[in-house]
Amino acid sequence: MPKADQVRALAAEDRPLVMGGVYDGLTTRLADRAGFEILFAGGFSVAATLLGEPDFGYLTQSEMAAAAQRMCRLTEKPILIDADTGYGNALSTLRTVELWHSAGAAGLFLEDQVWPKRCGHMRGKAVVERDDWLRKLRAVLSSRPARDLYLVARTDARAVLGLEEAIERGKAARDLGADAVFVEAPESIAELEAIATAIPGPKVANMVEGGRTPLLGPDELHDLGFDLIVHPLTALLAGSRAIADAYATLRQAGTTKSIAESFLTFDQFNEVIDLERHYALDSELGDS
């Protein structure tokens, strides 16, 4: 089954689907091993890890496409890849679809911010006119069936124009044929309820630790009417804290003896990156 259809089939089931957030080859392998049925790669995490910069529109279309290719090759699980604003107009969005599909993505998130965009939980956002965004969504839909991607229509209008306009944009995207709708950064359970009540079909809830939206569990969100639940920054925030603490210990003590038991062992890590398969391949090819 094509990967976009895999996502559609999973989203049609009456249960919450928690998507593991990934940003590189290693996190893709780890999320795959953890058993997530769908993965999500967000621009925030890729910009932070690839560039060491905030999600402020610095990450380019080609950089994200290359990251997508590296991640998608490592798992059979469908991965939804953040496409920001499509990196330009509707024609640019067609190019984004081509690159994402070629990389092996199952789908994309396409938002209505003005480029250069910024993280949905940051201040200072602006959105384009509704029709400009809808033209980009049509570009994605026009690429089917040759390049079929699961289309998540994301609107950031809540913070800029208010909840009512965000809901109207979500409804328009759904009427157009988007597979799922994502209203970014609602600020209360009441707002989540309003979104779920007004917009039909699959909806995305974005759970950012420390973000603007209340952090709820999957059953709570499903009861509210959200089917796809993404935790885009969990690995990034947890991993960054662990790395910072390890660096601090090493710098202060000159050794990691006191904390090494909390690490993966060398052999365990080699298992994660599938070392034995490469030994076997090397032997089969007769290079050693």
Phi and psi in degrees as GROMACS dihedral restraints (atoms count N, CA, C in turn):
[ dihedral_restraints ]
;  ai    aj    ak    al  type     phi  dphi    fc
    3     4     5     6     1   -54.8    20    10
    4     5     6     7     1   150.9    20    10
    6     7     8     9     1   -64.8    20    10
    7     8     9    10     1   -36.0    20    10
    9    10    11    12     1   -61.5    20    10
   10    11    12    13     1   -39.8    20    10
   12    13    14    15     1   -70.1    20    10
   13    14    15    16     1   -30.2    20    10
   15    16    17    18     1   -60.4    20    10
   16    17    18    19     1   -43.4    20    10
   18    19    20    21     1   -65.2    20    10
   19    20    21    22     1   -42.6    20    10
   21    22    23    24     1   -61.1    20    10
   22    23    24    25     1   -41.3    20    10
   24    25    26    27     1   -65.6    20    10
   25    26    27    28     1   -42.7    20    10
   27    28    29    30     1   -65.9    20    10
   28    29    30    31     1   -41.6    20    10
   30    31    32    33     1   -66.9    20    10
   31    32    33    34     1   -22.0    20    10
   33    34    35    36     1   -79.2    20    10
   34    35    36    37     1   -13.8    20    10
   36    37    38    39     1   -76.5    20    10
   37    38    39    40     1   147.3    20    10
   39    40    41    42     1   -86.0    20    10
   40    41    42    43     1    69.0    20    10
   42    43    44    45     1  -161.5    20    10
   43    44    45    46     1   157.5    20    10
   45    46    47    48     1   -76.1    20    10
   46    47    48    49     1   143.2    20    10
   48    49    50    51     1  -116.9    20    10
   49    50    51    52     1   110.8    20    10
   51    52    53    54     1   -90.5    20    10
   52    53    54    55     1   122.7    20    10
   54    55    56    57     1   -98.2    20    10
   55    56    57    58     1   129.0    20    10
   57    58    59    60     1   -79.9    20    10
   58    59    60    61     1   130.1    20    10
   60    61    62    63     1   -82.2    20    10
   61    62    63    64     1   128.4    20    10
   63    64    65    66     1  -127.5    20    10
   64    65    66    67     1   164.5    20    10
   66    67    68    69     1  -148.7    20    10
   67    68    69    70     1    -5.1    20    10
   69    70    71    72     1  -159.0    20    10
   70    71    72    73     1  -175.8    20    10
   72    73    74    75     1   -62.6    20    10
   73    74    75    76     1   -41.6    20    10
   75    76    77    78     1   -66.0    20    10
   76    77    78    79     1   -47.5    20    10
   78    79    80    81     1   -66.3    20    10
   79    80    81    82     1   -30.9    20    10
   81    82    83    84     1   -63.1    20    10
   82    83    84    85     1   -44.9    20    10
   84    85    86    87     1   -62.3    20    10
   85    86    87    88     1   -42.7    20    10
   87    88    89    90     1   -68.3    20    10
   88    89    90    91     1   -41.1    20    10
   90    91    92    93     1   -67.2    20    10
   91    92    93    94     1   -37.2    20    10
   93    94    95    96     1   -61.9    20    10
   94    95    96    97     1   -46.0    20    10
   96    97    98    99     1   -64.5    20    10
   97    98    99   100     1   -30.3    20    10
   99   100   101   102     1   -72.0    20    10
  100   101   102   103     1   -16.8    20    10
  102   103   104   105     1    97.0    20    10
  103   104   105   106     1    12.3    20    10
  105   106   107   108     1   -61.1    20    10
  106   107   108   109     1   139.4    20    10
  108   109   110   111     1   -81.9    20    10
  109   110   111   112     1   -27.6    20    10
  111   112   113   114     1  -135.6    20    10
  112   113   114   115     1   142.8    20    10
  114   115   116   117     1  -115.0    20    10
  115   116   117   118     1   158.8    20    10
  117   118   119   120     1  -136.3    20    10
  118   119   120   121     1   132.4    20    10
  120   121   122   123     1  -113.6    20    10
  121   122   123   124     1   115.6    20    10
  123   124   125   126     1  -102.0    20    10
  124   125   126   127     1   150.9    20    10
  126   127   128   129     1   -65.0    20    10
  127   128   129   130     1   -31.4    20    10
  129   130   131   132     1   -56.7    20    10
  130   131   132   133     1   -51.7    20    10
  132   133   134   135     1   -71.1    20    10
  133   134   135   136     1   -38.1    20    10
  135   136   137   138     1   -67.3    20    10
  136   137   138   139     1   -41.9    20    10
  138   139   140   141     1   -61.9    20    10
  139   140   141   142     1   -41.1    20    10
  141   142   143   144     1   -66.3    20    10
  142   143   144   145     1   -42.3    20    10
  144   145   146   147     1   -86.6    20    10
  145   146   147   148     1   -34.5    20    10
  147   148   149   150     1   -81.6    20    10
  148   149   150   151     1   -41.1    20    10
  150   151   152   153     1  -108.1    20    10
  151   152   153   154     1   -20.0    20    10
  153   154   155   156     1    69.0    20    10
  154   155   156   157     1    29.3    20    10
  156   157   158   159     1  -126.6    20    10
  157   158   159   160     1   160.1    20    10
  159   160   161   162     1   -74.1    20    10
  160   161   162   163     1   167.9    20    10
  162   163   164   165     1   -78.9    20    10
  163   164   165   166     1    77.5    20    10
  165   166   167   168     1  -124.2    20    10
  166   167   168   169     1    23.6    20    10
  168   169   170   171     1    85.3    20    10
  169   170   171   172     1    11.5    20    10
  171   172   173   174     1   -76.5    20    10
  172   173   174   175     1   -31.0    20    10
  174   175   176   177     1   -73.2    20    10
  175   176   177   178     1   127.2    20    10
  177   178   179   180     1   -91.1    20    10
  178   179   180   181     1   166.8    20    10
  180   181   182   183     1   -57.2    20    10
  181   182   183   184     1   -46.6    20    10
  183   184   185   186     1   -69.1    20    10
  184   185   186   187     1   -35.8    20    10
  186   187   188   189     1   -65.6    20    10
  187   188   189   190     1   -41.0    20    10
  189   190   191   192     1   -70.3    20    10
  190   191   192   193     1   -37.0    20    10
  192   193   194   195     1   -63.1    20    10
  193   194   195   196     1   -41.6    20    10
  195   196   197   198     1   -65.4    20    10
  196   197   198   199     1   -39.9    20    10
  198   199   200   201     1   -63.1    20    10
  199   200   201   202     1   -41.3    20    10
  201   202   203   204     1   -61.0    20    10
  202   203   204   205     1   -42.6    20    10
  204   205   206   207     1   -62.6    20    10
  205   206   207   208     1   -41.7    20    10
  207   208   209   210     1   -63.8    20    10
  208   209   210   211     1   -37.8    20    10
  210   211   212   213     1   -77.1    20    10
  211   212   213   214     1   -45.1    20    10
  213   214   215   216     1   -64.9    20    10
  214   215   216   217     1   -28.2    20    10
  216   217   218   219     1   -70.6    20    10
  217   218   219   220     1   -13.9    20    10
  219   220   221   222     1   -99.3    20    10
  220   221   222   223     1    -0.7    20    10
  222   223   224   225     1  -148.8    20    10
  223   224   225   226     1   150.7    20    10
  225   226   227   228     1   -88.6    20    10
  226   227   228   229     1    -9.1    20    10
  228   229   230   231     1   -72.0    20    10
  229   230   231   232     1   144.6    20    10
  231   232   233   234     1   -67.7    20    10
  232   233   234   235     1   137.4    20    10
  234   235   236   237     1  -118.8    20    10
  235   236   237   238     1   128.0    20    10
  237   238   239   240     1   -92.3    20    10
  238   239   240   241     1   127.3    20    10
  240   241   242   243     1  -110.4    20    10
  241   242   243   244     1   127.4    20    10
  243   244   245   246     1   -60.1    20    10
  244   245   246   247     1   129.0    20    10
  246   247   248   249     1  -113.9    20    10
  247   248   249   250     1    14.1    20    10
  249   250   251   252     1    48.8    20    10
  250   251   252   253     1  -124.2    20    10
  252   253   254   255     1   -96.8    20    10
  253   254   255   256     1     7.2    20    10
  255   256   257   258     1    89.0    20    10
  256   257   258   259     1    -3.5    20    10
  258   259   260   261     1    66.4    20    10
  259   260   261   262     1    36.5    20    10
  261   262   263   264     1   148.3    20    10
  262   263   264   265     1  -139.6    20    10
  264   265   266   267     1   -93.9    20    10
  265   266   267   268     1  -164.0    20    10
  267   268   269   270     1   -62.8    20    10
  268   269   270   271     1   -36.7    20    10
  270   271   272   273     1   -65.8    20    10
  271   272   273   274     1   -40.5    20    10
  273   274   275   276     1   -62.1    20    10
  274   275   276   277     1   -35.7    20    10
  276   277   278   279     1   -65.1    20    10
  277   278   279   280     1   -37.2    20    10
  279   280   281   282     1   -59.0    20    10
  280   281   282   283     1   -41.5    20    10
  282   283   284   285     1   -65.0    20    10
  283   284   285   286     1   -38.9    20    10
  285   286   287   288     1   -62.2    20    10
  286   287   288   289     1   -43.3    20    10
  288   289   290   291     1   -58.4    20    10
  289   290   291   292     1   -45.1    20    10
  291   292   293   294     1   -59.3    20    10
  292   293   294   295     1   -45.5    20    10
  294   295   296   297     1   -68.1    20    10
  295   296   297   298     1   -43.0    20    10
  297   298   299   300     1   -65.7    20    10
  298   299   300   301     1   -43.2    20    10
  300   301   302   303     1   -64.6    20    10
  301   302   303   304     1   -42.2    20    10
  303   304   305   306     1   -64.2    20    10
  304   305   306   307     1   -31.3    20    10
  306   307   308   309     1   -73.4    20    10
  307   308   309   310     1   -16.2    20    10
  309   310   311   312     1   101.5    20    10
  310   311   312   313     1    11.7    20    10
  312   313   314   315     1   -66.5    20    10
  313   314   315   316     1   148.0    20    10
  315   316   317   318     1   -85.3    20    10
  316   317   318   319     1   -25.0    20    10
  318   319   320   321     1  -172.8    20    10
  319   320   321   322     1  -174.9    20    10
  321   322   323   324     1  -146.5    20    10
  322   323   324   325     1   157.2    20    10
  324   325   326   327     1  -102.7    20    10
  325   326   327   328     1   129.8    20    10
  327   328   329   330     1  -129.2    20    10
  328   329   330   331     1   121.0    20    10
  330   331   332   333     1  -110.4    20    10
  331   332   333   334     1   172.0    20    10
  333   334   335   336     1  -108.9    20    10
  334   335   336   337     1    19.9    20    10
  336   337   338   339     1   -72.6    20    10
  337   338   339   340     1   158.9    20    10
  339   340   341   342     1   -74.7    20    10
  340   341   342   343     1   137.4    20    10
  342   343   344   345     1   -87.9    20    10
  343   344   345   346     1   136.8    20    10
  345   346   347   348     1   -74.9    20    10
  346   347   348   349     1   134.3    20    10
  348   349   350   351     1   -85.0    20    10
  349   350   351   352     1   179.7    20    10
  351   352   353   354     1  -148.8    20    10
  352   353   354   355     1   164.4    20    10
  354   355   356   357     1   -48.3    20    10
  355   356   357   358     1   139.5    20    10
  357   358   359   360     1   -63.9    20    10
  358   359   360   361     1   -15.7    20    10
  360   361   362   363     1  -103.6    20    10
  361   362   363   364     1    12.8    20    10
  363   364   365   366     1  -102.9    20    10
  364   365   366   367     1   159.2    20    10
  366   367   368   369     1   -83.5    20    10
  367   368   369   370     1   164.2    20    10
  369   370   371   372     1    85.0    20    10
  370   371   372   373     1    23.1    20    10
  372   373   374   375     1   -79.2    20    10
  373   374   375   376     1   159.3    20    10
  375   376   377   378     1  -140.8    20    10
  376   377   378   379     1   151.1    20    10
  378   379   380   381     1  -121.6    20    10
  379   380   381   382     1   154.2    20    10
  381   382   383   384     1   -78.9    20    10
  382   383   384   385     1   171.4    20    10
  384   385   386   387     1   -61.3    20    10
  385   386   387   388     1   148.2    20    10
  387   388   389   390     1   -54.8    20    10
  388   389   390   391     1   -44.6    20    10
  390   391   392   393     1   -64.6    20    10
  391   392   393   394     1   -32.0    20    10
  393   394   395   396     1   -62.9    20    10
  394   395   396   397     1   -42.3    20    10
  396   397   398   399     1   -66.8    20    10
  397   398   399   400     1   -43.1    20    10
  399   400   401   402     1   -62.6    20    10
  400   401   402   403     1   -33.8    20    10
  402   403   404   405     1   -62.0    20    10
  403   404   405   406     1   -39.2    20    10
  405   406   407   408     1   -67.4    20    10
  406   407   408   409     1   -39.5    20    10
  408   409   410   411     1   -62.7    20    10
  409   410   411   412     1   -40.4    20    10
  411   412   413   414     1   -61.7    20    10
  412   413   414   415     1   -35.5    20    10
  414   415   416   417     1   -60.9    20    10
  415   416   417   418     1   -42.5    20    10
  417   418   419   420     1   -62.5    20    10
  418   419   420   421     1   -46.7    20    10
  420   421   422   423     1   -66.2    20    10
  421   422   423   424     1   -32.2    20    10
  423   424   425   426     1   -69.1    20    10
  424   425   426   427     1   -16.7    20    10
  426   427   428   429     1   -80.4    20    10
  427   428   429   430     1   -10.0    20    10
  429   430   431   432     1   -81.8    20    10
  430   431   432   433     1   150.4    20    10
  432   433   434   435     1   -89.9    20    10
  433   434   435   436     1    -7.1    20    10
  435   436   437   438     1   -60.0    20    10
  436   437   438   439     1   -41.2    20    10
  438   439   440   441     1  -125.9    20    10
  439   440   441   442     1    82.0    20    10
  441   442   443   444     1   -88.4    20    10
  442   443   444   445     1   117.7    20    10
  444   445   446   447     1  -124.9    20    10
  445   446   447   448     1   141.4    20    10
  447   448   449   450     1   -68.9    20    10
  448   449   450   451     1   119.3    20    10
  450   451   452   453     1  -100.5    20    10
  451   452   453   454     1   113.9    20    10
  453   454   455   456     1  -100.4    20    10
  454   455   456   457     1   114.3    20    10
  456   457   458   459     1   -89.0    20    10
  457   458   459   460     1   112.0    20    10
  459   460   461   462     1  -105.0    20    10
  460   461   462   463     1   130.2    20    10
  462   463   464   465     1  -117.8    20    10
  463   464   465   466     1   135.7    20    10
  465   466   467   468     1  -104.1    20    10
  466   467   468   469     1    19.0    20    10
  468   469   470   471     1   -69.1    20    10
  469   470   471   472     1   -20.5    20    10
  471   472   473   474     1   -53.9    20    10
  472   473   474   475     1   -46.5    20    10
  474   475   476   477     1   -77.2    20    10
  475   476   477   478     1   -20.6    20    10
  477   478   479   480     1  -102.1    20    10
  478   479   480   481     1   -46.9    20    10
  480   481   482   483     1  -117.0    20    10
  481   482   483   484     1    -6.2    20    10
  483   484   485   486     1   105.1    20    10
  484   485   486   487     1   163.5    20    10
  486   487   488   489     1   -64.1    20    10
  487   488   489   490     1   -39.2    20    10
  489   490   491   492     1   -60.4    20    10
  490   491   492   493     1   -45.3    20    10
  492   493   494   495     1   -67.2    20    10
  493   494   495   496     1   -37.0    20    10
  495   496   497   498     1   -60.8    20    10
  496   497   498   499     1   -43.0    20    10
  498   499   500   501     1   -65.3    20    10
  499   500   501   502     1   -42.3    20    10
  501   502   503   504     1   -62.5    20    10
  502   503   504   505     1   -39.0    20    10
  504   505   506   507     1   -65.1    20    10
  505   506   507   508     1   -42.2    20    10
  507   508   509   510     1   -61.4    20    10
  508   509   510   511     1   -42.4    20    10
  510   511   512   513     1   -64.2    20    10
  511   512   513   514     1   -40.7    20    10
  513   514   515   516     1   -64.4    20    10
  514   515   516   517     1   -39.8    20    10
  516   517   518   519     1   -65.3    20    10
  517   518   519   520     1   -41.2    20    10
  519   520   521   522     1   -64.9    20    10
  520   521   522   523     1   -43.5    20    10
  522   523   524   525     1   -61.0    20    10
  523   524   525   526     1   -32.6    20    10
  525   526   527   528     1   -70.6    20    10
  526   527   528   529     1   -27.0    20    10
  528   529   530   531     1   123.6    20    10
  529   530   531   532     1     9.3    20    10
  531   532   533   534     1   -59.6    20    10
  532   533   534   535     1   143.4    20    10
  534   535   536   537     1   -70.7    20    10
  535   536   537   538     1   -36.2    20    10
  537   538   539   540     1  -148.4    20    10
  538   539   540   541     1   158.4    20    10
  540   541   542   543     1  -120.3    20    10
  541   542   543   544     1   140.8    20    10
  543   544   545   546     1  -132.5    20    10
  544   545   546   547     1   105.8    20    10
  546   547   548   549     1   -90.8    20    10
  547   548   549   550     1   112.2    20    10
  549   550   551   552     1   -77.9    20    10
  550   551   552   553     1   139.6    20    10
  552   553   554   555     1    60.9    20    10
  553   554   555   556     1    44.9    20    10
  555   556   557   558     1   -62.8    20    10
  556   557   558   559     1   148.4    20    10
  558   559   560   561     1  -109.3    20    10
  559   560   561   562     1     8.7    20    10
  561   562   563   564     1  -160.7    20    10
  562   563   564   565     1   165.8    20    10
  564   565   566   567     1   -63.9    20    10
  565   566   567   568     1   -36.8    20    10
  567   568   569   570     1   -60.3    20    10
  568   569   570   571     1   -39.0    20    10
  570   571   572   573     1   -69.2    20    10
  571   572   573   574     1   -39.2    20    10
  573   574   575   576     1   -59.7    20    10
  574   575   576   577     1   -43.8    20    10
  576   577   578   579     1   -61.6    20    10
  577   578   579   580     1   -42.4    20    10
  579   580   581   582     1   -63.2    20    10
  580   581   582   583     1   -41.3    20    10
  582   583   584   585     1   -63.3    20    10
  583   584   585   586     1   -48.4    20    10
  585   586   587   588     1   -64.7    20    10
  586   587   588   589     1   -36.2    20    10
  588   589   590   591     1   -70.1    20    10
  589   590   591   592     1   -37.8    20    10
  591   592   593   594     1   -84.5    20    10
  592   593   594   595     1   -30.5    20    10
  594   595   596   597     1  -108.0    20    10
  595   596   597   598     1   120.9    20    10
  597   598   599   600     1   -78.0    20    10
  598   599   600   601     1   166.1    20    10
  600   601   602   603     1    80.6    20    10
  601   602   603   604     1  -177.2    20    10
  603   604   605   606     1   -59.8    20    10
  604   605   606   607     1   140.4    20    10
  606   607   608   609     1  -134.2    20    10
  607   608   609   610     1   148.7    20    10
  609   610   611   612     1  -102.4    20    10
  610   611   612   613     1   135.5    20    10
  612   613   614   615     1  -112.5    20    10
  613   614   615   616     1   130.1    20    10
  615   616   617   618     1  -104.5    20    10
  616   617   618   619     1   111.5    20    10
  618   619   620   621     1  -102.0    20    10
  619   620   621   622     1    97.1    20    10
  621   622   623   624     1  -104.3    20    10
  622   623   624   625     1   116.5    20    10
  624   625   626   627     1   -59.8    20    10
  625   626   627   628     1   119.5    20    10
  627   628   629   630     1    84.4    20    10
  628   629   630   631     1     5.2    20    10
  630   631   632   633     1   -85.8    20    10
  631   632   633   634     1  -166.5    20    10
  633   634   635   636     1   -81.3    20    10
  634   635   636   637     1   -23.3    20    10
  636   637   638   639     1   -91.9    20    10
  637   638   639   640     1   138.1    20    10
  639   640   641   642     1   -55.5    20    10
  640   641   642   643     1   138.1    20    10
  642   643   644   645     1   -84.7    20    10
  643   644   645   646     1   106.5    20    10
  645   646   647   648     1  -116.0    20    10
  646   647   648   649     1   158.8    20    10
  648   649   650   651     1   -79.7    20    10
  649   650   651   652     1   165.4    20    10
  651   652   653   654     1   -62.6    20    10
  652   653   654   655     1   -38.7    20    10
  654   655   656   657     1   -67.5    20    10
  655   656   657   658     1   -39.2    20    10
  657   658   659   660     1   -60.7    20    10
  658   659   660   661     1   -45.2    20    10
  660   661   662   663     1   -67.6    20    10
  661   662   663   664     1   -40.1    20    10
  663   664   665   666     1   -64.1    20    10
  664   665   666   667     1   -40.7    20    10
  666   667   668   669     1   -62.4    20    10
  667   668   669   670     1   -31.7    20    10
  669   670   671   672     1   -73.7    20    10
  670   671   672   673     1   -24.5    20    10
  672   673   674   675     1   119.8    20    10
  673   674   675   676     1    17.6    20    10
  675   676   677   678     1  -106.1    20    10
  676   677   678   679     1   133.5    20    10
  678   679   680   681     1  -104.8    20    10
  679   680   681   682     1   -37.2    20    10
  681   682   683   684     1  -110.4    20    10
  682   683   684   685     1   119.8    20    10
  684   685   686   687     1  -119.4    20    10
  685   686   687   688     1   118.1    20    10
  687   688   689   690     1  -110.9    20    10
  688   689   690   691     1   135.2    20    10
  690   691   692   693     1  -114.2    20    10
  691   692   693   694     1    81.4    20    10
  693   694   695   696     1   -72.5    20    10
  694   695   696   697     1   -25.5    20    10
  696   697   698   699     1  -112.1    20    10
  697   698   699   700     1     1.4    20    10
  699   700   701   702     1   -56.2    20    10
  700   701   702   703     1   -51.7    20    10
  702   703   704   705     1   -65.2    20    10
  703   704   705   706     1   -40.2    20    10
  705   706   707   708     1   -64.1    20    10
  706   707   708   709     1   -47.7    20    10
  708   709   710   711     1   -69.7    20    10
  709   710   711   712     1   -43.7    20    10
  711   712   713   714     1   -66.8    20    10
  712   713   714   715     1   -44.3    20    10
  714   715   716   717     1   -66.0    20    10
  715   716   717   718     1   -39.2    20    10
  717   718   719   720     1   -64.0    20    10
  718   719   720   721     1   -39.9    20    10
  720   721   722   723     1   -64.2    20    10
  721   722   723   724     1   -44.4    20    10
  723   724   725   726     1   -63.6    20    10
  724   725   726   727     1   -42.0    20    10
  726   727   728   729     1   -67.2    20    10
  727   728   729   730     1   -43.5    20    10
  729   730   731   732     1   -60.4    20    10
  730   731   732   733     1   -42.2    20    10
  732   733   734   735     1   -65.5    20    10
  733   734   735   736     1   -40.2    20    10
  735   736   737   738     1   -66.0    20    10
  736   737   738   739     1   -42.5    20    10
  738   739   740   741     1   -61.0    20    10
  739   740   741   742     1   -43.0    20    10
  741   742   743   744     1   -62.0    20    10
  742   743   744   745     1   -43.2    20    10
  744   745   746   747     1   -63.2    20    10
  745   746   747   748     1   -46.1    20    10
  747   748   749   750     1   -62.4    20    10
  748   749   750   751     1   -41.7    20    10
  750   751   752   753     1   -66.7    20    10
  751   752   753   754     1   -40.6    20    10
  753   754   755   756     1   -79.3    20    10
  754   755   756   757     1   -40.9    20    10
  756   757   758   759     1   -98.2    20    10
  757   758   759   760     1   -18.7    20    10
  759   760   761   762     1    77.1    20    10
  760   761   762   763     1     4.1    20    10
  762   763   764   765     1  -155.8    20    10
  763   764   765   766     1   158.9    20    10
  765   766   767   768     1  -108.5    20    10
  766   767   768   769     1    17.1    20    10
  768   769   770   771     1   -55.7    20    10
  769   770   771   772     1   -35.8    20    10
  771   772   773   774     1   -75.7    20    10
  772   773   774   775     1   -16.2    20    10
  774   775   776   777     1  -123.9    20    10
  775   776   777   778     1    -1.5    20    10
  777   778   779   780     1   -61.3    20    10
  778   779   780   781     1   -27.2    20    10
  780   781   782   783     1   -66.5    20    10
  781   782   783   784     1   -19.4    20    10
  783   784   785   786     1   -84.6    20    10
  784   785   786   787     1    -7.4    20    10
  786   787   788   789     1   -84.4    20    10
  787   788   789   790     1   159.3    20    10
  789   790   791   792     1   -62.4    20    10
  790   791   792   793     1   144.8    20    10
  792   793   794   795     1   -73.8    20    10
  793   794   795   796     1   165.3    20    10
  795   796   797   798     1   -56.7    20    10
  796   797   798   799     1   -44.1    20    10
  798   799   800   801     1   -67.7    20    10
  799   800   801   802     1   -38.7    20    10
  801   802   803   804     1   -63.7    20    10
  802   803   804   805     1   -40.3    20    10
  804   805   806   807     1   -66.3    20    10
  805   806   807   808     1   -40.6    20    10
  807   808   809   810     1   -62.8    20    10
  808   809   810   811     1   -29.8    20    10
  810   811   812   813     1   -67.1    20    10
  811   812   813   814     1   -40.2    20    10
  813   814   815   816     1   -59.0    20    10
  814   815   816   817     1   -42.5    20    10
  816   817   818   819     1   -91.0    20    10
  817   818   819   820     1    11.6    20    10
  819   820   821   822     1    64.8    20    10
  820   821   822   823     1    42.9    20    10
  822   823   824   825     1   -60.7    20    10
  823   824   825   826     1   -41.9    20    10
  825   826   827   828     1   -60.8    20    10
  826   827   828   829     1   -34.4    20    10
  828   829   830   831     1   -63.3    20    10
  829   830   831   832     1   -35.8    20    10
  831   832   833   834     1   -73.9    20    10
  832   833   834   835     1   -34.7    20    10
  834   835   836   837     1   -60.1    20    10
  835   836   837   838     1   -45.3    20    10
  837   838   839   840     1   -64.3    20    10
  838   839   840   841     1   -41.4    20    10
  840   841   842   843     1   -64.7    20    10
  841   842   843   844     1   -40.8    20    10
  843   844   845   846     1   -61.2    20    10
  844   845   846   847     1   -41.9    20    10
  846   847   848   849     1   -67.0    20    10
  847   848   849   850     1   -41.4    20    10
  849   850   851   852     1   -63.0    20    10
  850   851   852   853     1   -35.9    20    10
  852   853   854   855     1   -82.9    20    10
  853   854   855   856     1    -7.2    20    10
  855   856   857   858     1    74.3    20    10
  856   857   858   859     1    28.0    20    10
  858   859   860   861     1   -89.5    20    10
  859   860   861   862     1    -2.4    20    10
